[in-house]
Amino acid sequence: MSPKVTFPLVPGEDGVLQVPAEEVSRLLRRLGKQWLVKVKTGRSDLDGETVAALTIELAKLADRIDVECIAHRSGDGGSGG
């Protein structure tokens, strides 16, 4: 069984709850690593190549989130997509 994941929720000015971006990027990386471990240890019947490819894409997405956060914090406002 995978460990329980909890997130700190931050209320926005409009009252909508939000999850900090660094928590989202951490979750994406953790998810990929857990998939890989399950495949490598034989605890999953998922295709290893597919899991590896998905893990890479999750890490890329997490990296993009991190870059956007760094740009925002440094006053750049992000790349704009």
JOPECOR-V865018 format. One record per residue. N is the residue number from 0. RES is the residue in three letters. SS is DSSP state (a for helix, b for strand, c for the rest). PHI is phi in whole degrees, -180 to 180 (NA if undefined). OMEGA is omega in whole degrees, -180 to 180 (none if undefined). Layout:
BEGIN
<<N,RES,SS,PHI,OMEGA> <N,RES,SS,PHI,OMEGA>>
END
This chain:
BEGIN
<<0,MET,c,NA,179> <1,SER,c,-76,179> <2,PRO,c,-65,179> <3,LYS,c,-70,180> <4,VAL,c,-111,175> <5,THR,c,-126,-179> <6,PHE,c,-125,170> <7,PRO,c,-75,178> <8,LEU,b,-99,-178> <9,VAL,b,-117,178> <10,PRO,b,-74,176> <11,GLY,c,-80,180> <12,GLU,c,-60,-180> <13,ASP,c,-89,179> <14,GLY,c,89,179> <15,VAL,c,-78,178> <16,LEU,b,-78,-179> <17,GLN,b,-129,177> <18,VAL,b,-106,178> <19,PRO,c,-57,-176> <20,ALA,a,-58,-179> <21,GLU,a,-65,176> <22,GLU,a,-71,178> <23,VAL,a,-66,-180> <24,SER,a,-66,177> <25,ARG,a,-64,179> <26,LEU,a,-62,-180> <27,LEU,a,-60,180> <28,ARG,a,-67,-179> <29,ARG,a,-64,180> <30,LEU,a,-60,179> <31,GLY,a,-61,179> <32,LYS,a,-63,179> <33,GLN,a,-65,177> <34,TRP,a,-59,-178> <35,LEU,a,-61,180> <36,VAL,a,-62,180> <37,LYS,a,-63,179> <38,VAL,a,-69,-177> <39,LYS,a,-67,-179> <40,THR,c,-94,177> <41,GLY,c,77,180> <42,ARG,c,-91,178> <43,SER,c,-147,176> <44,ASP,c,-99,178> <45,LEU,c,-69,179> <46,ASP,c,-70,-177> <47,GLY,a,-60,180> <48,GLU,a,-66,179> <49,THR,a,-66,179> <50,VAL,a,-62,178> <51,ALA,a,-62,179> <52,ALA,a,-64,179> <53,LEU,a,-66,178> <54,THR,a,-62,177> <55,ILE,a,-62,-180> <56,GLU,a,-66,176> <57,LEU,a,-63,179> <58,ALA,a,-66,177> <59,LYS,a,-63,178> <60,LEU,a,-63,178> <61,ALA,a,-61,178> <62,ASP,a,-63,179> <63,ARG,a,-64,177> <64,ILE,a,-62,180> <65,ASP,a,-61,180> <66,VAL,a,-63,178> <67,GLU,a,-62,179> <68,CYS,a,-66,179> <69,ILE,a,-63,179> <70,ALA,a,-63,180> <71,HIS,a,-64,-179> <72,ARG,a,-65,-178> <73,SER,c,-86,177> <74,GLY,c,89,-179> <75,ASP,c,-76,179> <76,GLY,c,83,179> <77,GLY,c,97,-177> <78,SER,c,-85,-180> <79,GLY,c,78,173> <80,GLY,c,87,none>>
END
